[in-house]
Amino acid sequence: QVQLVESGGGLVQPGGSLRLSCAASGFAFSRSAMSWYRQAPGKERELVARITSTYGSTNYADSVKGRFIISRDNPKNTVYLQMNSLQPEDTAVYYCNTRVNSMDYWGKGTLVTVSS
């Protein structure tokens, strides 16, 4: 079955960096687009970044453009989110997502807290 397992979250000071990882299994990873979403307390889940399968094209939420980088390592079945210049408003649970056969799959999330 499809499994997505996020890691790499934690507490970081404003201006700091973190790299999130999402280990995927149970589907054809190299042929699947992958996304990172986040959900802050009291807010709806929002798309942060997405990377396509074939050419690795990327797109980002306006709020993270120029600060976050999504990438993938197909042999390792892993997608990453490099987060730089983190701000308190980036505090959220970050989720890995993919769609397989028209169904959305989610990991359990990893908490990122940006605070001094």
N, C-alpha and C positions, 0 to 999 in steps of 0.2 A: 504494500500500500504506500501511497505518497506520504513521505515524512519530511518535514522541514524543521530544523533545529537551529535556533539562533544562539549566538554567544557573543561576548565582548562588551556587554553593557557595564555600567558602573557609575561611580561618582567622579565628576571632573569639574575643575574650576572653569569659570568663564575664560574664553580664549584658548582653551585646551583642545585636545584631539582625542578621538577614539576610533577604533576600527571594529565594526561589527562583522560577524561571519554568519553565514547560513549554510549548513550542510544539508544537502538534499539527497533523497533516495526514493526508489520506487517508481520512477518515471524516467522518460528520456530527457534528461537534464539539458543536454547540448541542443536539443530541438525546442526548448521551451523558453519563452520570455520569463524574466524574473523581476520581481518588484520588492521594494521596501515601502512599508507604510508606517505611520506612527499615530498614536492616540494619546493626547495629553489629558490630564484630569479634567473632567467636565466638558470635553470637546469630542467631536466626531473623529473617527479614524480618517486620515488623509494620506494620499499618495505622496511619497517623498521622492522616489526615483525609480526608474524602470530601465531595464536593459534587454534588448531583443536577443533572439537566439542566433540568427544567421550572421549578421554583421556586427553584432554588439553595439548597435546604435543605442544612445542613451537619451533620456529626457528627465527633467528635474522640476520639482515645485519651485516657483519663483523665490520662495523664502529660503531655499538652500542653494540656489545657483551660485557657483563660484566658491562654495565652501565644502560641499559634499561631492564625493566621487563614487559612483557605483561601478563595479567591475565583476568579472566572472572568471573562474578557472574551470573550464569544462572537464579536463581530466580528473580534477578533484571533486567535481560535482558541488562546487561551492560558489556562492555569490557573496560579495563584500560590499560594505558601505564605509568608506573612509570619511570621517566627519572632522572637519577642521574649524577653527574659530568658533567653537561652540558657545552658545548664548543660553541664558536661563530659559528662554522661550523654546529651546530645543528639547527641554525636559519632556519625556514621554516614554511610553512603552513602544518599542520598535518591533514590527512584525515583518517576517519574510512571507512572500506570497507568490503563488504560481497558479495558472489555470491549465487544467488537463481535462480534455474531453468535455469542455464547457462547464467544468466545475472548478470553483475556487478552493484552493487549499491554503491553510495558514499554519505558521508555527505558533508556539505558545508565547513568543515575545521575549524581549530582553529590555530591562529598564535602564534608561539613560537619565541621569540626574545631573544637571549643570547648576552648580551652586558654589558660592565662596564660603 
